[in-house]
Amino acid sequence: MDDYSYVDFLCEIGIGSAHPGGVDRTKYIFQKELVKKEMKVLDVGCGTGDTALFLREAFHCKVDTIENHSRMIETIQKKCKEVGTTINVVEGSVEQMPFSNNTYDYIICESVLAFVDANQALEECYRVLKDKGILILNEMSLVQSLNENELNRFKGFYQLQECNTENQWKEKLEQTGFTKIDSLLNSTTIESQPIEISLSPNIDPKLLDMLDEHQRLQQELDGKVGSIVLRCQK
Ligand SMILES: C[S@@+](CC[C@H](N)C(=O)[O-])C[C@H]1O[C@@H](n2cnc3c(N)ncnc32)[C@H](O)[C@@H]1O
């Protein structure tokens, strides 16, 4: 492979949870949610599926996922086989989901909207949620403005389409039609999970360069780029 996208990089280094706060934050988010066994939950841009697997195990509910990266899909399917659980893994885009209107009780979206056309993805989430269904976003957020160089490096490295403050995320939710928008968490750090990889002699040096740049950006932008958790209702 000549060049790796950020998501290719995540696959190559074998990261599990790739969202702010990791799986601990996901557990915290769902602590107070009353997810019943008969409910349908959708994890959009599920990555390797750690959140989806946690939800299935914790609530025994029906869990669907949608993901557009084939390596991520292979990983979640492998994990499901290993633990003997059933999760419906759908290949597709969060910007145009192959699901019927009013299907889900909950949608969880962790570190996905910044990479896509967020307005379109939110419209899709709204469409496939049941009336009074809940959408939870766990996303990066801009805490302080970045200078041009920082913004270019940040958006360039992660291939971001969106770089929003908490208020801008809230406005997008409001514009889509969501109500009861609550801020569950607002952190001035991204709280990325530490990446540990074994330095195999065969590892592509490009991946090591990417790892360096990822760690530099996390350090340099700490306090300027943070993360938010927003909960809202259709
Ligand atoms: C930073 S990772 C987060 C993965 C996962 N949500 C997690 O928290 O570990 C972003 C994920 O969004 C997926 N993604 C990006 N654009 C997408 C799209 N248009 N439709 C579906 N998934 C998408 C990527 O393939 C990747 O798995």
The ligand as an ORCA input file, in Angstrom:
! r2SCAN-3c Opt
* xyz 0 1
  C     -12.113      7.160     14.246
  S     -12.911      5.736     13.687
  C     -14.061      5.414     15.019
  C     -14.530      3.992     14.989
  C     -15.497      3.588     16.115
  N     -16.699      4.381     16.126
  C     -14.805      3.650     17.448
  O     -15.228      4.478     18.248
  O     -13.863      2.911     17.673
  C     -14.000      6.347     12.416
  C     -14.781      5.243     11.766
  O     -15.790      5.787     10.919
  C     -15.826      5.012      9.736
  N     -16.407      5.829      8.659
  C     -15.864      6.912      8.069
  N     -16.689      7.393      7.131
  C     -17.777      6.586      7.124
  C     -18.988      6.560      6.382
  N     -19.242      7.487      5.429
  N     -19.884      5.593      6.651
  C     -19.637      4.657      7.596
  N     -18.510      4.626      8.334
  C     -17.596      5.580      8.106
  C     -14.383      4.664      9.495
  O     -14.220      3.594      8.585
  C     -13.928      4.331     10.902
  O     -14.162      2.996     11.234
*
